[in-house]
Amino acid sequence: MNEYFLKLDNQIRKNYIEVIKGFFKWIILGFLMGIILGAVGTSFYYCIESATFFRENHSWIILFLPLAGAAIIYFYNAMGYPKDKGTNLVLLAVRDNEKMGLKHTVSIYVASVITHLFGGSSGREGAALQIGGSIGSQLGRILRLDEDDKRILTMSGMSAAFSALFGTPVAAAFFAMEVISIGIFHYSAIVACVVSSLIANEFSNRFNVGTLKMSVVFPEHTAGVYIKIIGLAVLCALLSNIFCTVMKYTSKAYQKIKNQTLRAVVGGAIVASLTFIIGTFDYNGAGGGIITASFTEPAKPEAFALKLLFTALTLCAGFKGGEIVPVFFVGSTFGSVIADLSGLNCSLGASIGMISLFCGVTNCPIASLLLSLELFGSEGIAFYALSCSISYMLSGYQGLYSEQKILYSKLKTKYINKTIGDKN
């Protein structure tokens, strides 16, 4: 009996030592990733801001958007990425240990700045996920980590880069753990992701990285308000399907142009032409100003549709950046319009639209809820929990990232292991 308890005691001690080693390893590596991605994310933010400032003060530069598209394709080919998978590659780097390196970091960094400089419609947080994931993957190989640890470091990099640019460290940490395989959380990465995200956010704050700042007027919790929020969430779920479908079929339409360079030139020419036809630059770049404005007054009824069109025409042609801020733009302006029609305060409608659409296109209800808390405060948690749950269920099995897996059914406790991009 004594031998049994001695063996048991040794096993417990051994397991605990392993836990302690793992704890300190991810505290240190998480801190390191936070510092690195905080610096890279801060520099990326200021490069994008400088490009945007120049474009807004020299609007003629959008005439060269077709040439910018050709330059991006040439640059990616020169860097060895003729068929770039975008954010999908980050998902594969975590799930299947696909190789990413610093060349990928440089590629998406430079190409995103070019896209914003010349007036393409894109965001930066999606690019940040690629930057963070590629740096994490590369560092994992430099440190000769095993396969599992490289995956964790990749997620840590994703969290840190997203946090540095958007200023929502908790949502950033959980988004990286949730977005890979819907239905499970990669809890093994929780310390690394949370530490790197907090450190990167603190780093970027010290260098005054600007984030979206909106305030929401919350109404009383009445049956009428909840019914209106349910209706808006249902519409946002439908809009998420429209968003993903437009992106999918715009990409297919561009694929008919076999030459990648010509494809980017044509896409750039269409976006530039539409800009001058419509007579506004509201839909070029990220559009952060329009997002914040939708919280104070009803948005233009056509704004959400035009931003979706501009984004699809830009990103599907081969320009770089990200889809997340355009999703925020489309969701907030749509919600602002619907709120004005239904009698809700436009700030509440914009926030519900923004969070619900993000949830619908990413299939990440927990990260979406945490994002709402960090952006708008806890007073509206019941509203956001309701809208995220509805949008998640009704958005179905579509999403922005074709390599994202949904492991469990949205309707039953059933394992389905379905990839978004599957035709079946």
N, C-alpha and C positions, 0 to 999 in steps of 0.2 A: 504493500500500500504506500509506504514511504517513497519507494522508487517511482511509483506512478505519479505522486504529487511533485516529486523532484523533476521528472521529465516534463510535467505540465507547466511547472514554474519556469523551467528553462525555455519552453516554447513560447510562453507569454512574454518572457523577457526578450527573447529574440525578435518576436513580432513587434514589440514596442520599440525596440532599438531601430528596426526598419522604418517604423512610422516617424520616429524622431529624425532619422537621416533624411527621409523624404521631405519632412516639414522644412528643415533648414535648407535643403537643396532648392525647393521651390520658392522659399522666401528670398533667397539670394538671386536665383535666376529671374524671378518675377521683378525684383528691384532692378536688376540689370536691364531687362527688357523695357521696363518703365522709363528708365533714363534714356536708353537708345531711341525708343519710339517717341518719347516726349520731345527729344531734340529733332528727330526726323519729321515728326508730325507738325511741330512748330514751324520748321523751315518750309514745309509743304504748304501750310496755311498761308504764310506770308508771300510765297511765290504765287499762289492762286490769287490772293488779294491784290498783289501788284499787277498781275495780268488783267484782272477784272477792272482795276482802276484805270489802267492804260486804255483798255477797250472802251470803257464808258466815256472817256475823254477824247477818244479818237475813233469815232464810230465807223469811219471809212474802212477800218482794218477788217471788218467782216467781209468785205469784198474778196479778201484773200483766203477765206475759209476753205474753198476747194483746194488751193495749193497747200494749206495746212494739213488737210486730210491726206494728200499724197505724201507729204513729209512724214506723217505719223506712220503710214504703211511702210515707207522706205526705212524708217528708223527701226521699226519692229523686225523687219526682215534682216537688217544689218545686225541686230542684237540676237538673232537666231530664233525669233518667235513668229514665223510666218502664219501660224494658225493659233493665235492666242485664245485661251479659254476664259480669260477674265477672272471674275470672282469664283467661277466654277472650279478653277485650278486650285484655289485655296481650300475649297471643300474636299477636293480629291487629295490634297496634301495631308489633310487630317485623317480622312477615312482610309485612304489607300496608300499613304506615304508617297504620293507623287512628288517629284523633285521640283523645288523652287529655289531660286538663288538671287544674288544681288543684281544680276543682269535684269531680272524681272522687276526688281525694285526700281532700278533706274528707268526702265522702259515705261512703266505706268506713271511714274513721277513726272518725267519729261513730257510724255504724251498728254497727260491730264492738264498740265500747265498750257501747252499749245492749244488744246481744245478750248479752254477758258479764254485765252488771250484773243483768239480769233472769233469767238462768239458761238461756239457749239453749245447746245443745251445739255448740261450734265452736272453731276454733283461732285463731291470729293470724298464722302465717307465710304462709298463703295471702293474707290481707289485706295483709301486708307486701309481697308481690309486686306487688299492685295499687297500693299507695302508692308504692313505688319506681319502678315502670314509669310511672305517671302523672306523677310529678315529673320523671323523666328526659325523657319526651316533651315536657312543657311547657318545660323548660329548653332543649331542642333548638330549639324554635320561637323562644324569646326570643333565643337566640344566633344565630338564622337559619342553622342548620346545614343541610347538604343532606340528602336522604332517607336515604342510607346512614348518615351520622353520627348522625342522630336515632335510627335503629334501635339503633346501638351504645350511645348514651346511655341509651336505654330499658332495655337489658339491664344496663348498669352500675348503674342505679337499682334494678333487681330484685335484683341481687347484694348491693348495699349494705344494702338494707332487710332481706333475709333474714338476712344476716350479723349485723346489729346486734341482731336479736331472738333468734337461735338460737345465735350464738357459734361457727359453723363456717364460717369465711371461705373456705376452699378449696372445700368442697362447694358453698357458695352461689355462688361465681364460676362454677364449671363447670355447675351446675344451670341457671343463666340461659342459658348458651350451648348446652346440650343439649336443654332441654325444648321449644323452639320447633318444631324439625323433626328427628325421630328418624332417625338414620342419618348425620347430619352434625353437626359442631361449627361454630359461628360463630366461627372462630379470629380473625377481624378484631377481635373484641371482647375478646380475652384480656387485654390490658394494662389497658384501662379497667375490666373486671370484677374482675380480681384486685386492682388498686390500690384501687378504691372499696370492695371487700369488706374488705380488710385495714384500711383507715382507719376504716370504719364500725364494725368489730369493736373496734378499739382505742378508739374514742370511747365506745362503749357499755360497755366494760370499766371505763373510768375513772369511769363513773357507776353502777357495780355492778349492771348489768343481769344478772339471774339467768338461768341456762340449765340445762337438764336435766343432772344429774350422776349417772352410773351407772358401776358397775365390774362387770367380767365375769371370771368364773373360767373359764380356758381349760383344757380337758383335753389329754391326749396325742393326737397325730395318729395315730389308729388307724383301721383299716378300719371297725370298728364305729361309731366316732364319725362318720365321713364318711357312712356309710349312713344314719344317723339324721338328719344335717343335710340330706342329699338328700331324704329323706322329708318333713322339715319345710318345705323350700323348695318342694317340689311342692304341699303343702297350702296354703302361702301364695300361690302362684300361683293356685290355685283360689279362695282367699279374696279375692284381688284382683278376680277376675271377679265374685264375689258382691257385693263392696263397690260396684263400679261399676254393676252391674245393679240393686242396691237403690236407689242414688241416682237412676238413670235412671227406674225405674218409679215411685218415690215422687214424682218431679217430674211425671211424666205423670198420676199420680192427682190431684195438687194442681191440675193444669191444668184439670181438670173444673170447678173452681170458678173461674168467669170473672173475678170481681172480685178484684183483687190484694189489696186491704185485707182482705176477708173471708177470703181464703186464708191470710194471715199470722195473722189472729185465730184461725182454726180450728187452724192448726199450733201456735200458742202455747198454746192451750187443751189440745191433745192432749199436748204435752210436759209441761206443768204437771201435768196429771192423772196421767200415767204416773209422774212423779216421786213423787207422794204415794202412788200405788198400790204402787209397788215399795218405798217407804219409805227411800230413800237419795238423797243428792244427788251420788253418785259420778259420775253421767253427765251432769251439767250443767257448763257451762263447758268448759275445755280438758282438765282431768283429769291435770295433770302429776304430782300426788301418786300417783295410781294407777299411772302409767307407771313411776315410780321404784320403787314398792313391788313391782312384778312382777319386778324383778331380784333381790329378796332373799327372796321367798317365792312359791309358786305362786298365781297369780291365781284369782279365782272362775271356775268353768267357764263361767258365763253372761255374764261381763263384756264380752268382745269383741263378742258379738251385741247386747247391750243398748246399748253405745256406738255401734255402727253404726246401730241403729234410731233412737236419740236424735238422732244427727247428721243422718241423712237427713230426719227429721221437722222438724228445725230449719232447715237450710240450704235445702231444697227448698221450704219455705213462704215464703221471702223474707227470712229473717234473714241476717245477714252475719257474716263472720269468715274462716274458712278450713278446708280439709279436711285439711291436712297433720298437725297435732297429733292430731286424731281418728284419722288413719291410724296414727300412732305408737302411740296408745292401743290400738287394735284389734289391731295387729300384735304389740306387746309382750305383751299379756295372753294372746292366742292362743298365742304361742310359749312363754310361761311354762307354760301348761296342758299343751301337747303335750310339753314337755321333762319335766315331772313324770311324765307317763305313760310316756315312753320311756326314762327313766333318765338324761337329760342334766341338767346343772346348770341351774336355772331362769334364771339370769342369761344363760347362753349362749343358751338357747331364746328368751328375751325379746328379746335383741339380734338374733338371726337373724330372728325374726318381724317385728320392727320394720323392719329394713333390707329384708327381702325383700318385705314388703307395700308399702313405699314405692316400691321398684323396680317392682313389678307395676302399681301404679296410675298411676305417672308415666312409665313406659317409659324411665327414665333410669338405666341400669346403672352408668355411670362415676361420676356424681354420687352414687349410692347407695353405691358402694364407698368413695369419698372421705369420705362422711358417716360410714361405719362406722369409718374410721381416725381421724377427728377425735373421735368420741364414745367409742370403745372401745379405741383403740390399735392398733398394727400387729401385735401378737402373733397376732391371729386373722385376718389378711388372707386366708389360704388358705380359711378357712371362709366368709368373707363374699364372696370372689370366686366361689366355687362356688355359694352360695345366690343371689347376685344374677343370675348367668348363667342359672340354672335358672328363676328367677322371671320374668326378662325374656322368655325364650323361651316358657314355658308360659302366660304371662298373655294371650297372643294380641294382638289388635288393639283391645282396649278400653282405656279410660283415664279419668281424672277430667276431663280437659279436651277437650271435643268438637271444639275448633278445632285441637288438636294434630295435626300431620302425621307419619306414619311413611313416610319416603321409600324405605326399602329393606326387603325382606322379612326376617322373623325366621328364615326357614328356608333361604333361598337368596341368592346374590349377585345379586339381581334388584331393579330399580327399580320400585316400585309406586305411590308418591305417593298414599297413602291417608290421608284425614282420619278421625280417630277417630269423628266424628259421622256419617260417611257410612252410609247404610242398606245399600248394596251390600257 
